[in-house]
Amino acid sequence: MIEAIPNISEGRREHVVRAVVDAVEAISGVCLLDHSSDPSHHRSVITFAGDADAIYEAVLRLFQVAVRHIDLREHDGVHPRLGAVDVVPLVPLGTTPMGACIDLAQRTGAAVAERFDVPVYLYEAAASAPHRRYLEQIRRGGFESLATKLVDDAWTPDYGPARPHPSAGACVVGARGPLIAFNVNLSSDDLDLARHIARRVRTSTGGLPAVKALGVRVSHAGHHGVQVSMNLTDYRRTPLAQVIASVAREAATKGVDVAGSELVGLIPADAVTGHAEGTAVRDLIRPDQILEARLARWELRRRRSSSVTP
């Protein structure tokens, strides 16, 4: 099986998110695992799994709905974005080889470009050049700078036109290992503080290995203030407990407390270990956010359904 985690640039209009989710669920053989939206980030993450053909069809159906309803010319959110469907990571599950995800990324990217006239970049294990391996390299400048970026031969897309789609921008499709998206809220409204902590913990500015981080201001039901928004690209090198503890220590040096945390999407079971600031990581994660638990529940439903005879 392969896990797909498309991120779309819509986190406020529930009917649009619902239409995207419904489009994915309509594909036979797809297991919808999770979907979540953040109005401040103006972004939704949809997680599903299946074999390569089912994932291919589901991503194309998702694109069809997203391109119809999302216009980046009217989009504002604190999260960086390049496209209406911003990124489509493909992750091998179980014994599936990474090569299967690379093949699927190439096939899907080519089809998206052909059907929707959207330029597509490949990233991570599927990247076609070292300077465009990482998502932040491709996405630098965002949608607003995309037209200028595409003029540069170094940024010719892997598939599709060398110009942005007027409303849908571009998309990044790739193959990678599991990633944990985790946000830590601070008891502060100081955006400079959140950005300072993000610089201290992220790899690119001398922080923890395999950690990407941004400081952002958010306002939603759970928190009104600033947040350190992070991606852990290799939780075995830098465990989640270590990342949380590092953010808390950096905040404490400025006299600021941690106001809570949130996991975006799902998390592998073996990542839910350790303690941070006296709290067990398992107490920060709901049981239904464990990837393996969601897959097991879907498999049980599938078996029960297949055992029913007319």
Disulfide bonds with the S-S distance in Angstrom:
none
